[in-house]
Amino acid sequence: MVFKITSTKQLRKHLRAGMTLVEVLVTTAICGLVLMGLASLVFYTGRSFAALANYVDLDAKSRNALDSMSREIRQSKRVITGTSTSLTFEDSDGKELVYTYDPAARTLTRTKGGVADADPLLTECNFLEFAMFQRNPISGKYDQHPAAAASTCKLVQLRWVCSRDLITAKWNTESVQSAKIVIRKQ
């Protein structure tokens, strides 16, 4: 076995080695930038997930309302009265079926036989419009003639926009829902 004695000067020099103030400051700045980038990524991801969940919820409620209304309107006998915010039908059982949009409350409600549903069909609805059209199409086009009276209405068009406040954005709006529904029994 060989034993070698090292110089104590070399040992002391090795023990004194460390980071200078400039190296500490540069390292701190780089770590700060990385942490700021990571924090902004987490914030953006959270905001995106919240917006996505909002879109999915609004779309599901809109689809459910449209499915329910389409089924009932197709099976109704005729339109009794109609405006841009309210439609009244004679349902297949002879009772009145009324859809009413309240712009102040931002809701669409359904009333059957004089009894309103406990929950509205749509909530947080910024815009809703009903339109009535006649049987005969315009020649050479897919569009329909607007109905002059409720008695000549064969097709009903529904359009609405729903939106909701989010924490990170003032308005998060769903795209316009639109459908044309033909009354089959008329």
C-alpha positions as CSV (number, residue, x, y, z in Angstrom):
1,M,0.0,0.0,0.0
2,V,1.3,3.4,-0.9
3,F,0.5,6.4,1.2
4,K,0.7,9.8,-0.4
5,I,0.6,13.1,1.6
6,T,-1.1,15.9,-0.1
7,S,-0.3,19.5,0.4
8,T,-2.5,21.4,2.9
9,K,-2.5,24.5,0.6
10,Q,-4.3,22.5,-2.1
11,L,-6.8,21.1,0.5
12,R,-7.5,24.6,1.8
13,K,-8.0,26.0,-1.7
14,H,-10.5,23.2,-2.5
15,L,-12.5,23.9,0.8
16,R,-12.7,27.6,0.0
17,A,-14.3,27.0,-3.5
18,G,-18.0,28.1,-3.7
19,M,-20.4,30.3,-5.6
20,T,-19.9,34.0,-6.1
21,L,-22.6,36.5,-5.7
22,V,-22.9,36.9,-9.5
23,E,-23.5,33.2,-9.9
24,V,-26.2,33.2,-7.2
25,L,-28.0,36.1,-8.8
26,V,-27.9,34.6,-12.3
27,T,-29.2,31.3,-10.9
28,T,-32.0,33.0,-9.0
29,A,-33.0,35.0,-12.1
30,I,-33.1,31.8,-14.2
31,C,-35.1,29.9,-11.6
32,G,-37.5,32.9,-11.3
33,L,-38.1,32.9,-15.0
34,V,-38.8,29.2,-15.1
35,L,-41.2,29.5,-12.2
36,M,-43.0,32.4,-13.8
37,G,-43.4,30.4,-17.0
38,L,-44.7,27.4,-15.1
39,A,-47.2,29.6,-13.1
40,S,-48.5,31.2,-16.3
41,L,-48.9,27.7,-17.9
42,V,-50.8,26.5,-14.9
43,F,-53.0,29.6,-14.9
44,Y,-53.7,29.3,-18.7
45,T,-54.4,25.6,-18.4
46,G,-56.9,26.1,-15.5
47,R,-58.7,28.9,-17.4
48,S,-58.9,26.7,-20.5
49,F,-60.3,23.8,-18.5
50,A,-62.9,26.1,-16.9
51,A,-63.9,27.5,-20.3
52,L,-64.1,24.0,-21.8
53,A,-66.3,22.7,-18.9
54,N,-68.5,25.8,-19.4
55,Y,-68.9,25.2,-23.1
56,V,-69.8,21.5,-22.5
57,D,-72.4,22.4,-19.9
58,L,-74.0,25.1,-22.0
59,D,-74.0,22.9,-25.1
60,A,-75.6,20.0,-23.2
61,K,-78.4,22.2,-21.8
62,S,-79.0,23.7,-25.3
63,R,-79.2,20.3,-26.9
64,N,-81.5,18.9,-24.2
65,A,-83.8,21.9,-24.6
66,L,-83.8,21.7,-28.4
67,D,-84.4,17.9,-28.4
68,S,-87.4,18.4,-26.0
69,M,-88.9,21.3,-28.0
70,S,-88.4,19.5,-31.3
71,R,-90.2,16.4,-30.2
72,E,-93.1,18.3,-28.8
73,I,-93.4,20.8,-31.7
74,R,-93.3,18.0,-34.3
75,Q,-96.1,16.2,-32.6
76,S,-98.3,19.3,-32.0
77,K,-101.4,19.8,-34.2
78,R,-101.0,23.5,-35.0
79,V,-99.7,26.9,-34.0
80,I,-102.3,29.0,-32.2
81,T,-100.3,32.2,-31.8
82,G,-96.8,33.3,-32.2
83,T,-94.4,36.2,-31.6
84,S,-90.7,36.5,-31.7
85,T,-90.5,35.6,-28.0
86,S,-93.5,33.3,-27.5
87,L,-95.1,30.4,-29.3
88,T,-98.4,28.7,-28.4
89,F,-99.3,25.3,-29.9
90,E,-102.3,23.0,-29.7
91,D,-100.6,19.8,-28.5
92,S,-101.5,16.3,-29.7
93,D,-103.7,15.8,-26.6
94,G,-105.7,19.1,-27.3
95,K,-104.0,21.1,-24.5
96,E,-102.1,24.4,-25.1
97,L,-98.3,24.1,-25.2
98,V,-96.6,27.5,-24.7
99,Y,-92.9,28.4,-24.9
100,T,-92.0,31.8,-23.6
101,Y,-88.7,33.7,-23.5
102,D,-88.2,36.3,-20.8
103,P,-85.3,38.6,-21.7
104,A,-85.1,40.1,-18.2
105,A,-84.7,36.8,-16.5
106,R,-82.8,35.3,-19.5
107,T,-84.9,32.1,-19.4
108,L,-87.1,30.0,-21.7
109,T,-90.0,28.4,-20.0
110,R,-92.5,25.7,-21.0
111,T,-96.2,25.7,-20.0
112,K,-98.5,22.8,-20.7
113,G,-102.2,23.0,-20.1
114,G,-101.8,26.2,-18.0
115,V,-99.2,24.6,-15.7
116,A,-95.6,26.0,-16.0
117,D,-92.7,23.6,-15.5
118,A,-90.8,23.9,-12.3
119,D,-87.4,24.4,-14.0
120,P,-87.0,26.5,-17.2
121,L,-85.8,24.8,-20.4
122,L,-83.0,27.3,-20.8
123,T,-81.2,29.6,-18.4
124,E,-78.6,32.3,-19.0
125,C,-80.0,32.9,-22.4
126,N,-79.0,36.3,-23.9
127,F,-81.0,36.1,-27.1
128,L,-83.9,33.9,-28.3
129,E,-86.1,34.4,-31.3
130,F,-88.9,32.3,-32.8
131,A,-89.9,32.6,-36.4
132,M,-92.9,31.0,-38.3
133,F,-92.9,29.9,-41.9
134,Q,-95.5,28.6,-44.4
135,R,-95.6,25.3,-46.2
136,N,-94.6,26.3,-49.7
137,P,-90.9,26.8,-50.3
138,I,-89.5,29.7,-52.4
139,S,-88.9,28.4,-55.9
140,G,-85.2,27.6,-56.6
141,K,-84.2,28.2,-52.9
142,Y,-84.2,26.2,-49.7
143,D,-85.7,29.1,-47.8
144,Q,-89.4,29.2,-46.7
145,H,-91.9,32.1,-46.9
146,P,-92.6,33.8,-43.6
147,A,-96.1,32.9,-42.4
148,A,-98.6,35.7,-42.6
149,A,-100.8,34.1,-39.8
150,A,-100.3,31.4,-37.3
151,S,-102.9,29.2,-39.1
152,T,-100.6,28.9,-42.2
153,C,-97.5,28.0,-40.1
154,K,-95.9,24.7,-41.0
155,L,-92.3,25.3,-39.9
156,V,-90.9,27.0,-36.8
157,Q,-87.4,28.4,-36.5
158,L,-85.6,28.7,-33.2
159,R,-82.4,30.7,-32.6
160,W,-80.7,31.5,-29.3
161,V,-77.4,32.4,-27.7
162,C,-76.5,31.4,-24.1
163,S,-73.6,32.7,-22.1
164,R,-72.3,32.6,-18.5
165,D,-69.9,34.7,-16.4
166,L,-66.5,33.1,-15.6
167,I,-64.0,34.1,-13.0
168,T,-61.3,34.7,-15.5
169,A,-63.3,36.2,-18.4
170,K,-66.2,38.6,-18.4
171,W,-68.3,36.6,-20.9
172,N,-67.8,33.1,-22.2
173,T,-70.4,32.7,-25.0
174,E,-71.7,29.5,-26.6
175,S,-72.2,29.6,-30.3
176,V,-75.7,30.3,-31.7
177,Q,-78.1,27.4,-31.7
178,S,-80.5,27.3,-34.5
179,A,-83.1,24.8,-35.8
180,K,-86.0,24.6,-38.2
181,I,-88.8,22.3,-37.0
182,V,-91.6,21.1,-39.2
183,I,-95.0,20.5,-37.6
184,R,-95.9,17.0,-38.9
185,K,-99.6,16.9,-38.1
186,Q,-100.5,20.1,-39.9
